[in-house]
Amino acid sequence: MKGESDSPRSTSPLLEHDDAEGVEGEPEQVEPEPLRPPLTDHSFGFDDATLKRSVPLLNAALESENTTAFTIEFHPRKGRIVRSRREFRPMEQVVTERPLAIVGEAEGNVEYVRLVEACAQVDGSLEPSWYWAAVNSLSPEEFVSTEEGHAGVKALRSCLQRLSAEEYDLISVLDHPVMVGLSDVTMAVLTLAGWIDVVRPLHFERMLKIWTTNAFLYSHEPTALALYFIPSFFSHSCYPNCEWELGPDGLVRLRAKMHIDEDDELSFNYLDDAMLVRPVGVRREVLRRRRGFQCMCDRCMHEEYTGEMLQGLCCPSCGRAIFFYMPPKGWLRKLRLAVTVILVIFGHLIYCAVVSAGY
């Protein structure tokens, strides 16, 4: 499927950021290069040329892991996307992947406590967990050298978890907005936390953007964020062909919600399920504010031009949403509802019964 969203880059969901508060209703072959970008303060973000160069190397990495069910491609409007290389049946598993990193709140950690206090003093700052995830993901080169006389470097790094070089390289190629410089908010947080002369600020800002663009909410209490590799390249759609879940083992599992043909673009919903029943204008505004793109998926385009609204119900057997279109008004609405209930809902219930029975 093409045209899932008019997004410059793929992103991944963090559900606690998907509220709609205050939103109005309608408003030539390339030689592979290293995955890790150069550590220079003037080279951040991925332009189209860089994204194109990364695709052959990313696919080579997939093949080395015997992952042949899908491939990564470059899309001129969305950046890097994932396409299926075979058919998938409904509810068939598409991806199972362990996290690249999981970073949670660190109550009692002296550096984390300082960070929380700093965030409380800065208007417009993100939750402390975002900055904590970013600083825990920096490479040794992204801290100021201890040889430069900063004792704080050793103190801070002693309070952090360590990533392997492989994990860092994979995180570094995840999509994120092109940076134009260090934001005032990030500078204020780093200054008040005592990190401004300990980390390299622009590298910190870049890692922060990687997390805010690609993180999954791993747990609520305490708050923990996770990064996954392949799922971060999946596109968004308000009528997705895949769904995801996080297991207690930390693995993310993506399954097909419907029949997927070979060469279909793979997508899942970046919003929570409750948001999917909201009007197209609300969904687009939330995605624009939270993810930075205008959704142009088939569903949004259909609702925009026809006025039909995709309705949703939860299946009492499997708990998944069943969607169907309803005309905006008139007697046809009642007739369409009756036909939909009989054909779609009962048909889905029969399907669930057959699948659960193993036929």
DRENPALUM-990150 format. One line per 4 residues: number of its first residue (from 1); their letters; for each residue x, y, z of N, C-alpha, C, O. Coordinates in steps of 0.05 Angstrom, whole numbers. Each point is the difference from the previous one (the first is absolute). Layout:
NUM	A	X:Y:Z:X:Y:Z:X:Y:Z:X:Y:Z  ...
//
This chain:
1	MKGE	17:-24:0:-17:24:0:17:25:0:21:1:14  -28:18:-30:15:25:-1:-16:23:12:-25:-2:4  39:23:3:-13:24:9:-12:-2:28:-21:12:5  34:-27:14:-12:-3:26:1:26:16:-19:6:14
5	SDSP	40:9:-17:1:26:14:20:18:-14:19:-9:-12  -25:35:14:18:20:-12:21:7:20:3:23:7  12:-43:1:20:4:21:28:0:-12:6:-17:-16  10:37:24:27:1:-10:17:-23:10:20:-8:-14
9	RSTS	-26:-3:36:15:-22:12:-19:-18:15:-21:9:10  27:-35:-8:-16:-18:16:5:5:29:22:8:8  -43:-13:8:3:3:29:-14:-23:14:-13:-16:-14  15:14:40:-13:-21:15:-15:11:23:3:24:8
13	PLLE	-21:-40:4:-20:11:18:10:3:29:14:-18:10  -22:39:3:1:1:29:-28:9:8:-7:23:-4  -8:-41:15:-29:5:3:-7:23:18:-20:13:-4  36:-8:25:-8:22:18:2:27:-13:-9:20:12
17	HDDA	19:-19:-36:1:26:-15:-22:2:-20:1:18:-17  -21:-35:18:-20:-1:-21:-26:12:8:-21:-7:-11  20:25:31:-25:12:7:-7:21:-20:17:9:-16  -43:-2:16:-9:20:-19:-10:25:15:-17:14:-11
21	EGVE	27:-9:34:-9:23:16:6:26:-15:23:5:-9  -43:11:6:3:26:-13:0:-1:-30:6:20:-13  -13:-44:1:0:-2:-29:-28:5:-11:-19:-12:10  17:29:-30:-26:5:-12:-9:-24:-17:17:-16:-9
25	GEPE	-43:14:4:-10:-23:-15:10:-3:-28:7:-22:-9  -6:45:-7:9:-2:-28:22:20:-7:-10:18:-12  26:-16:14:21:20:-8:14:-8:-28:18:15:-9  577:-338:-356:21:-19:-12:11:-16:23:-2:11:23
29	QVEP	14:-37:-26:2:-14:25:20:14:19:21:8:-10  -26:-5:33:16:15:18:16:-19:18:-11:-19:10  37:25:-8:16:-16:18:-9:4:29:-4:23:8  2:-45:7:-8:3:28:19:18:16:25:-2:-4
33	EPLR	-35:18:21:16:17:17:-6:-7:29:-20:-14:6  37:22:13:-5:-6:28:-28:10:8:-9:21:-8  -5:-37:25:-26:8:10:2:24:18:-17:18:-1  38:-17:16:2:21:20:9:26:-12:20:1:-14
37	PPLT	-35:21:18:7:26:-12:25:11:12:7:-7:23  7:25:-36:24:12:11:-6:17:24:-20:13:2  37:-15:18:-4:14:25:11:29:-2:20:6:12  -34:10:-27:7:28:-3:-24:17:7:-22:-7:-7
41	DHSF	27:30:20:-22:16:10:-16:14:-22:-20:12:6  29:-15:-32:-15:13:-21:-14:-20:-18:-11:8:-21  11:-33:28:-11:-21:-18:-20:-17:15:7:-20:11  -32:29:-10:-21:-15:13:-25:-2:-17:-5:18:-16
45	GFDD	-10:-39:19:-23:-4:-16:7:-14:-26:23:1:-8  -43:-13:-4:4:-15:-25:-14:14:-23:-24:3:0  40:5:-20:-12:10:-25:-7:-24:-18:7:-22:7  -20:28:-29:-8:-22:-18:23:-17:-10:-2:-24:-2
49	ATLK	24:38:-5:23:-15:-11:11:-19:21:7:-23:-7  -6:31:32:10:-17:21:-19:-24:5:9:-22:4  -35:28:-5:-19:-21:4:2:-21:-23:-1:-24:6  4:33:-30:3:-19:-23:25:-17:3:-1:-24:-5
53	RSVP	23:36:14:25:-15:3:-2:-21:22:13:-20:0  -30:25:20:-3:-18:22:-16:-25:-6:3:-21:13  -21:22:-33:-18:-22:-6:14:-26:-7:-7:-20:12  27:20:-31:13:-26:-6:13:-12:25:0:-25:3
57	LLNA	12:41:14:13:-11:24:-20:-11:20:4:-20:13  -27:34:-10:-21:-9:18:-11:-27:-10:-4:-18:16  -1:15:-42:-10:-25:-11:21:-22:3:-7:-24:4  33:31:-7:21:-20:4:0:-10:29:4:-24:5
61	ALES	-10:42:13:-1:-8:29:-24:-18:4:2:-19:16  -24:24:-29:-24:-18:3:7:-28:-11:-7:-20:13  20:19:-36:7:-26:-12:19:-16:18:-1:-24:1  19:39:12:20:-14:17:-14:-12:24:10:-19:12
65	ENTT	-34:29:-5:-15:-11:22:-22:-20:-10:-18:-8:15  20:1:-41:-19:-18:-13:-28:11:1:-20:-15:2  18:42:-3:-26:13:-1:-7:6:-29:11:19:-11  -28:-35:-1:-5:2:-29:-30:6:-5:-8:0:-24
69	AFTI	-8:4:44:-29:4:-4:-7:28:-8:-22:5:-10  41:13:13:-6:28:-7:26:14:-7:22:-11:5  -24:34:-18:24:15:-8:-5:29:5:-22:10:2  44:5:2:-1:29:4:4:14:-26:19:-7:-15
73	EFHP	-35:27:9:2:16:-24:0:29:7:-7:8:22  16:9:-42:-1:29:3:-25:10:-14:-5:-6:-23  -11:22:37:-23:13:-12:5:30:-1:8:11:21  -12:2:-44:7:29:-2:-15:18:19:11:21:7
77	RKGR	-34:-29:3:-15:17:18:3:-9:30:-1:17:18  4:-43:-14:0:-10:28:27:-7:10:4:-3:24  16:1:-41:26:-10:9:2:-30:-3:-9:-11:-21  19:-3:41:3:-29:-1:-26:-14:9:-10:7:22
81	IVRS	1:-26:-38:-24:-14:7:5:-30:-2:22:-8:-9  -41:-8:18:3:-30:0:-21:-11:-19:-24:7:3  32:-25:-21:-18:-14:-17:2:-30:4:21:-11:5  -44:-3:-8:0:-29:3:12:-13:-25:-2:11:-22
85	RREF	15:-33:26:12:-16:-22:-16:-26:-4:8:-17:-16  -29:14:31:-18:-23:-3:-27:7:11:-4:21:11  -15:-39:-15:-27:4:11:0:-7:30:14:-17:9  -31:31:6:-6:-6:28:-30:-4:4:-16:15:-11
89	RPME	9:-36:26:-28:-4:7:-8:17:24:18:8:15  -44:-3:-12:-8:15:24:9:-14:25:-3:-24:3  14:39:16:10:-9:26:27:-14:-2:10:-9:21  1:7:-45:27:-13:-2:21:20:10:-2:24:-5
93	QVVT	22:-35:19:21:17:11:18:10:-22:9:-15:-17  -4:41:17:17:13:-21:28:5:11:20:-6:-13  -18:16:37:26:8:13:-1:-8:29:-20:5:14  41:-16:-4:5:-3:29:29:10:5:18:-10:-13
97	ERPL	-15:29:31:26:12:3:5:8:29:-18:9:14  42:-13:-6:8:8:27:7:30:0:6:11:-22  -7:3:44:6:29:0:29:6:-3:17:-15:9  -11:37:-23:27:10:-1:8:12:27:23:-2:8
101	AIVG	-42:14:5:5:13:26:-27:3:15:-20:6:-13  21:-10:39:-22:6:18:11:18:22:18:-8:14  -30:31:-11:10:19:20:-24:9:17:-20:10:-10  22:-15:36:-22:7:18:8:21:20:23:8:2
105	EAEG	-43:2:13:6:19:21:19:-12:20:0:-24:5  17:41:7:20:-10:18:-2:15:27:17:16:7  -39:-22:7:-4:13:26:23:-6:19:8:-24:2  3:44:11:22:-3:18:27:4:-13:20:3:14
109	NVEY	-19:-3:-41:25:5:-14:5:30:1:-17:16:-8  40:-8:19:5:29:5:-1:16:-26:-11:23:1  20:-33:-23:-1:15:-25:-29:2:-10:-8:20:-12  -7:-41:16:-28:1:-9:-16:20:17:-17:14:-10
113	VRLV	23:-14:36:-14:19:18:6:29:-9:-18:17:-1  43:-12:-6:8:27:-10:-15:7:-25:-8:23:-5  5:-43:-12:-15:4:-26:-29:7:5:-11:18:-12  -1:-33:30:-29:6:7:-3:28:10:-19:14:-8
117	EACA	37:-5:26:-1:27:11:4:20:-22:-13:22:0  31:-27:-19:5:18:-22:-25:3:-18:-7:22:-8  -5:-44:1:-24:1:-17:-23:15:13:-15:14:-14  13:-16:40:-21:15:14:3:30:-1:-19:15:3
121	QVDG	44:-6:-9:5:29:-1:-1:11:-28:3:24:-4  -6:-41:-16:1:9:-28:-27:-2:-13:-10:-22:-3  -2:44:-4:-26:0:-14:3:-13:-27:19:6:-15  -37:-24:8:0:-12:-26:18:-24:-2:4:-11:-22
125	SLEP	8:2:44:18:-23:-1:-17:-26:-3:-23:-1:7  36:-20:-17:-13:-26:-2:1:-13:27:13:10:19  -25:-33:-16:2:-15:24:29:-9:4:14:-5:-20  -5:3:45:28:-8:5:9:-26:-14:23:-3:-7
129	SWYW	-42:-15:4:6:-26:-11:12:2:-29:16:-16:-8  -24:37:-7:10:4:-27:30:7:1:16:-12:-14  -9:31:31:28:9:2:17:-22:12:23:-4:-7  -34:-12:26:14:-22:12:6:-21:-21:22:-12:0
133	AAVN	-41:6:-17:4:-19:-21:22:9:-19:17:-16:-9  -17:42:2:20:11:-18:28:-3:11:18:-9:-14  -14:18:39:27:0:11:10:-29:4:24:-4:-1  -42:-15:7:8:-27:3:7:-14:-27:11:-22:0
137	SLSP	-16:36:-22:5:-12:-26:24:12:-14:6:-7:-23  7:26:35:23:13:-12:24:-18:0:4:-16:18  13:18:-39:25:-15:-2:21:14:17:-3:24:6  25:-37:0:22:13:15:10:25:-14:8:19:13
141	EEFV	-8:-19:-40:10:23:-15:-19:24:3:9:23:-6  -33:-27:15:-19:22:2:0:13:28:-17:18:5  35:-27:12:5:14:25:26:16:-3:17:-7:-16  -16:29:30:25:15:1:22:-17:12:-5:-14:20
145	STEE	29:14:-32:21:-17:9:8:7:29:2:23:7  3:-44:9:9:5:28:27:12:0:8:13:20  7:-15:-42:26:12:-2:-2:30:-1:20:14:5  -43:-4:-11:-4:29:-1:-6:12:28:-6:24:2
149	GHAG	7:-41:18:-3:10:27:-27:1:11:-5:13:21  -14:-27:-32:-27:1:9:-6:-26:17:-5:-21:-11  7:24:37:-4:-23:18:-29:-9:-2:-6:-23:6  -12:41:-14:-28:-7:-2:-6:-22:-21:-20:-14:2
153	VKAL	38:11:-21:-4:-21:-20:0:-28:12:-18:-16:-4  38:11:21:2:-26:13:-23:-4:19:-11:-22:2  3:43:12:-22:-2:19:-26:-6:-14:-15:-17:10  9:30:-32:-25:-5:-14:0:-28:-13:-19:-14:3
157	RSCL	41:7:-16:0:-26:-14:-1:-23:19:-9:-22:-7  18:26:32:-2:-22:20:-29:-5:8:-6:-21:11  -12:40:-17:-28:-3:7:-17:-11:-23:-24:-2:3  36:-3:-26:-15:-7:-24:4:-29:-8:20:-12:7
161	QRLS	-39:1:-21:3:-26:-12:17:3:-26:1:22:-11  11:-43:2:18:1:-23:-13:-15:-23:-10:-22:3  12:33:-27:-8:-13:-25:25:-13:-13:22:10:3  -26:-32:-17:21:-11:-15:4:17:-25:-17:16:-7
165	AEEY	40:-19:-6:6:15:-25:-21:-6:-21:-8:17:-15  0:-43:13:-20:-8:-20:-27:13:6:-13:10:-18  5:-10:43:-26:13:7:1:30:-6:-20:11:-11  42:2:17:2:29:-6:-2:5:-30:-13:18:-9
169	DLIS	28:-34:-7:-1:3:-29:-28:-2:-11:-8:15:-18  -7:-35:28:-27:-4:-10:-19:23:8:-16:9:-15  19:0:40:-16:23:9:6:25:-16:-18:15:-6  43:-12:-1:9:25:-14:-12:3:-28:0:22:-11
173	VLDH	-9:-44:-1:-11:2:-27:-31:2:0:-12:0:-21  0:0:44:-29:4:1:-7:28:-8:15:19:3  -39:-16:-15:-8:25:-11:-4:21:22:-9:-6:22  15:31:-29:-5:23:18:0:25:-16:13:1:-22
177	PVMV	-26:20:31:0:25:-15:28:12:-3:17:-3:17  -13:16:-40:25:14:-4:3:23:20:-19:15:3  41:-14:10:5:20:21:9:27:-12:15:0:-19  -24:21:31:10:27:-8:17:12:22:10:22:-3
181	GLSD	-7:-36:25:16:10:22:-11:-9:27:-20:-15:0  32:23:21:-8:-8:27:-24:17:8:2:25:-1  -23:-37:10:-24:15:8:6:14:27:16:-10:16  -30:32:-11:3:14:25:-9:-17:24:12:2:21
185	VTMA	-33:-17:-25:-10:-17:22:21:-21:8:6:-4:23  6:-10:-43:20:-20:5:24:13:14:12:-12:18  -4:35:-28:23:14:12:-5:6:30:17:-3:17  -41:12:-11:-8:7:27:1:-25:18:10:1:22
189	VLTL	-21:-23:-32:-1:-25:16:28:-10:5:7:-7:22  10:7:-43:28:-9:3:15:18:20:16:-10:16  -21:36:-17:14:18:18:-8:-4:29:17:-3:17  -43:2:-12:-10:-4:27:7:-28:12:4:-3:24
193	AGWI	-2:-17:-42:7:-27:9:30:-3:4:9:-20:11  7:41:-19:29:-2:3:13:-16:-22:23:-9:4  -37:5:-27:11:-17:-21:11:16:-23:11:-12:-19  -14:38:18:6:16:-23:30:-2:-8:6:2:-23
197	DVVR	11:-6:43:29:-3:-5:9:-29:2:24:-5:1  -43:-13:0:6:-28:3:-6:-16:-25:16:-17:-9  -39:23:-3:-7:-13:-26:5:20:-22:1:24:4  1:-34:-29:1:18:-23:-29:6:-8:-14:-17:-9
201	PLHF	6:43:14:-28:7:-2:-14:-8:-26:-23:-10:2  35:15:-25:-14:-7:-24:-3:-30:-4:-20:-9:-12  38:-7:22:-3:-29:-1:-22:-9:18:-15:-18:-6  13:32:29:-22:-6:18:-27:6:-12:-19:-15:1
205	ERML	17:39:-14:-25:8:-13:-8:-20:-22:-23:-7:-2  43:-2:-13:-6:-19:-21:-11:-27:12:-19:-11:-11  32:2:32:-10:-25:12:-28:4:13:-16:-18:-1  12:41:11:-27:6:11:-21:-2:-22:-22:-11:4
209	KIWT	28:22:-27:-19:-1:-23:-4:-28:-10:-22:-7:-8  43:-10:9:-3:-28:-7:-20:-14:18:-18:-15:-9  20:21:35:-19:-13:19:-28:11:-3:-19:-16:0  16:42:-2:-27:11:-2:-14:-8:-26:-24:0:-2
213	TNAF	40:-6:-19:-11:-8:-26:-7:-30:-1:-19:-7:-14  34:-10:28:-2:-29:-4:-8:-16:24:-4:-24:-2  2:36:26:-4:-16:24:-27:-13:2:-20:11:-9  20:-35:21:-25:-13:9:-2:3:30:21:0:14
217	LYSH	-45:4:-4:-4:0:29:1:-28:10:-18:-16:-5  39:9:20:4:-28:9:-16:-5:25:-12:-22:3  11:41:15:-17:-4:25:-8:27:10:13:20:-4  -35:-19:19:-10:24:11:11:5:28:8:23:6
221	EPTA	-8:-43:11:8:3:28:22:-20:6:-6:-24:3  31:33:0:10:26:-7:2:4:-30:-1:-20:-15  3:45:7:2:6:-29:26:-12:-11:21:5:10  -24:-20:-32:24:-11:-13:-5:2:-30:-22:-6:-10
225	LALY	42:14:-5:-1:3:-29:17:-21:-13:20:-8:11  -27:0:-35:15:-20:-15:3:8:-29:-18:12:-12  41:-20:0:5:4:-28:2:-28:-14:14:-17:11  -27:15:-33:2:-25:-17:9:8:-28:-6:23:-9
229	FIPS	19:-41:-4:13:8:-26:-20:-1:-23:-8:21:-10  0:-45:1:-17:-2:-24:-27:14:4:-9:14:-18  -5:-17:41:-25:14:2:2:30:-3:-20:13:-7  43:-1:12:3:29:-3:-2:9:-29:-3:24:-5
233	FFSH	5:-42:-14:-2:7:-29:-28:-4:-11:-5:6:-23  -13:-18:39:-28:-4:-9:-14:27:-2:4:18:17  -20:-14:-37:-15:24:-4:-25:0:18:-8:-20:11  -4:44:-8:-25:2:14:-23:-2:-20:2:9:-23
237	SCYP	-24:-20:32:-26:2:-15:-22:0:21:1:-14:20  -22:28:-26:-24:0:16:-17:-25:-6:-20:-5:14  27:-10:-34:-12:-26:-6:23:-19:-6:3:-9:-23  12:2:44:26:-15:-4:-5:-29:-7:-21:-11:5
241	NCEW	42:-1:-17:-1:-28:-6:14:-18:20:1:-24:-2  12:37:22:13:-14:22:-7:12:27:-9:23:1  12:-39:20:-4:10:27:23:-10:17:13:-21:-7  -7:35:29:23:-7:16:-8:-4:29:-20:10:9
245	ELGP	37:-26:5:-4:-3:29:28:-5:12:17:-12:-13  -14:21:38:25:-5:15:-5:-22:20:-20:1:15  37:-21:-14:-3:-22:18:16:5:26:18:17:0  -23:-33:21:15:3:25:29:-7:-3:17:7:17
249	DGLV	-10:-21:-39:28:-7:-6:15:23:-14:23:-3:-6  -37:25:2:12:23:-13:-1:-1:-31:8:20:-13  -17:-42:2:-1:-2:-29:-24:16:-11:-22:0:12  25:12:-35:-22:12:-14:-8:-19:-22:16:-11:-14
253	RLRA	-42:7:12:-11:-18:-20:-20:15:-18:-18:13:10  23:-14:-36:-19:12:-19:-13:-22:-16:13:-17:-11  -40:18:10:-15:-19:-14:-17:13:-22:-6:24:2  -1:-40:-22:-17:11:-21:-29:2:10:-11:-18:11
257	KMHI	-1:42:-15:-28:4:6:-18:-10:-22:-24:-5:5  34:3:-29:-16:-7:-23:19:-15:-19:24:-3:5  -35:-6:-28:17:-13:-20:19:20:-11:-8:22:-9  34:-28:8:20:17:-11:12:-13:-25:10:-23:2
261	DEDD	-10:37:-24:11:-11:-25:30:6:-1:10:17:14  4:-32:-31:28:5:-5:3:29:-12:-16:8:-17  35:6:27:7:28:-9:-19:20:13:1:24:-8  -18:-31:26:-16:19:15:18:15:20:19:-11:11
265	ELSF	-25:37:-7:14:15:21:-11:-8:27:-24:-3:3  41:-2:16:-8:-8:27:-4:25:18:16:18:-1  -37:-19:16:-7:24:16:-13:-9:26:-12:-22:1  13:39:19:-17:-4:24:-8:28:10:9:20:-10
269	NYLD	-26:-20:29:-12:24:11:18:13:21:7:-14:20  2:39:-24:16:13:20:-17:11:23:11:7:21  -37:-5:-25:-18:10:21:-11:-23:16:4:-23:-7  -17:30:29:-14:-21:15:-26:-7:-14:-9:16:-17
273	DAML	-3:-38:24:-24:-9:-14:-23:19:3:-16:4:-18  14:9:42:-22:19:4:1:23:-20:-20:11:-8  44:-3:1:4:23:-19:-10:-8:-28:-7:18:-15  7:-43:8:-7:-8:-27:-30:5:-6:-7:1:-23
277	VRPV	-9:2:43:-29:5:-5:-6:29:0:-23:8:-3  44:9:6:-4:29:-1:-1:9:-29:9:-14:-18  -20:38:12:-2:10:-27:28:4:-12:20:2:14  -20:-1:-41:26:2:-14:15:25:7:25:-1:2
281	GVRR	-39:23:3:14:25:7:15:-2:26:21:10:4  -34:-24:16:12:-4:26:25:-18:-2:21:7:11  -24:-29:-25:23:-18:-3:23:13:-14:23:-2:9  -28:17:-30:21:14:-14:14:21:17:24:3:0
285	EVLR	-40:11:16:12:21:17:18:-12:21:21:10:6  -30:-32:7:16:-13:20:26:-11:-12:21:3:12  -23:-15:-36:24:-10:-13:19:23:-8:24:-3:2  -36:25:-10:17:23:-8:15:11:24:24:5:-1
289	RRRG	-38:-2:24:12:11:24:20:-19:13:21:8:8  -29:-34:-7:16:-19:15:22:-13:-17:21:-7:10  -27:2:-36:19:-14:-18:12:17:-22:20:-8:-11  -32:30:5:11:19:-19:-7:-6:-29:16:8:-18
293	FQCM	-38:-21:13:-8:-5:-28:-30:1:-4:-15:-3:19  7:8:-43:-28:0:-8:-7:-28:-11:12:-8:-20  -31:-5:33:-7:-27:-9:-16:1:-26:-20:14:-2  30:-29:-18:-13:-2:-26:-7:-30:-6:1:-8:-23
297	CDRC	-7:-7:43:-6:-28:-4:-27:-3:-15:-15:20:-2  10:-43:-9:-25:-4:-15:-25:7:16:-19:11:-11  19:-18:36:-23:6:16:-5:29:3:-22:10:-3  43:5:10:-2:29:3:-9:14:-26:-17:17:1
301	MHEE	28:-26:-23:-8:12:-26:-29:-6:-6:-14:17:-10  5:-42:16:-27:-8:-6:-20:17:17:-20:10:-10  26:-8:36:-18:15:18:0:30:-7:-20:13:3  43:-3:-12:1:29:-7:-17:6:-24:-14:21:0
305	YTGE	14:-38:-20:-14:7:-25:-28:-11:-2:-16:10:-16  8:-30:32:-27:-11:-1:-17:8:23:-25:-2:-2  37:9:24:-16:6:24:-7:-25:16:-13:2:21  20:-26:-31:-6:-24:15:19:-4:23:24:7:-2
309	MLQG	-34:-17:24:16:-4:24:4:-30:5:-19:-15:-1  43:7:6:6:-28:6:-8:-5:29:11:11:18  -31:-29:-15:-9:-7:27:15:-24:10:12:-15:-15  -12:11:41:15:-22:12:-14:-13:23:-13:14:16
313	LCCP	15:-40:-14:-10:-16:22:22:-19:9:17:-7:-16  -18:-2:41:19:-19:10:-12:-28:-1:-22:-5:10  37:-14:-22:-10:-28:-1:1:-12:28:21:1:13  -43:-12:-2:0:-11:27:17:-26:2:6:-8:22
317	SCGR	1:-4:-45:16:-24:0:30:5:1:14:-10:18  -4:27:-37:29:5:-1:7:27:11:24:5:4  -43:13:0:6:26:11:10:20:-19:7:23:7  -7:-30:-33:11:19:-20:-22:16:-13:-24:-7:1
321	AIFF	32:30:-12:-20:18:-12:-9:-10:-27:15:-11:-16  -41:14:12:-12:-6:-26:-10:27:-12:-16:13:13  26:-6:-36:-6:26:-12:-19:-3:-24:2:-20:-14  -19:39:11:-17:1:-24:-9:29:-5:-1:16:19
325	YMPP	-4:-10:-44:-8:27:-7:-30:4:3:-15:-18:-6  8:42:14:-28:8:2:-5:25:-16:15:19:1  -38:-18:-17:-6:25:-14:-6:22:20:-7:-6:23  11:31:-30:-3:22:19:-28:4:10:-4:9:22
329	KGWL	-17:-15:-39:-27:4:9:-20:-14:-18:8:-11:-21  -33:11:28:-21:-10:-17:-8:-29:6:13:-14:17  -34:5:-30:-11:-27:4:20:-22:-7:0:-22:11  19:29:-30:20:-20:-8:18:-8:24:11:-22:1
333	RKLR	-9:41:18:17:-6:23:-11:-24:16:15:-17:8  -41:17:-3:-12:-22:15:2:-27:-15:6:-20:12  -11:21:-38:2:-24:-16:29:-10:0:5:-24:2  14:42:-5:28:-7:-1:9:-12:27:15:-19:1
337	LAVT	-26:30:20:6:-10:27:-9:-29:3:15:-17:10  -40:11:-19:-10:-27:2:17:-20:-16:6:-21:10  0:29:-34:16:-18:-17:28:-4:12:11:-22:-1  0:44:12:27:-2:12:1:-18:23:18:-17:3
341	VILV	-39:19:15:-1:-17:24:-1:-29:-8:14:-17:11  -30:11:-32:-4:-28:-8:26:-11:-13:9:-22:7  1:37:-27:22:-10:-16:27:3:13:16:-19:1  -10:43:10:26:6:11:4:-11:28:18:-15:5
345	IFGH	-36:22:13:4:-7:28:-4:-30:4:17:-13:12  -40:2:-21:-4:-28:3:21:-17:-15:9:-20:9  -2:30:-33:21:-13:-15:26:-1:15:14:-20:-1  -7:42:15:24:0:16:-1:-19:23:19:-14:7
349	LIYC	-42:13:6:-4:-18:23:3:-29:-9:13:-16:14  -24:9:-37:3:-27:-10:29:-6:-6:10:-22:6  4:42:-18:28:-4:-6:16:-5:26:17:-17:1  -23:33:20:14:-4:25:-4:-27:12:18:-13:10
353	AVVS	-43:3:-12:-7:-26:10:15:-22:-15:10:-19:13  -8:21:-39:14:-19:-16:30:0:6:12:-22:3  -1:46:-1:29:2:6:6:-11:27:20:-15:3  -36:22:17:6:-10:28:-4:-30:2:13:-12:17
357	AGY	-30:0:-34:-4:-29:0:22:-15:-15:2:-24:2  14:40:-17:23:-13:-14:-7:-13:-26:15:-17:-9  -38:25:-2:-8:-12:-26:16:12:-23:-4:-7:-23
//
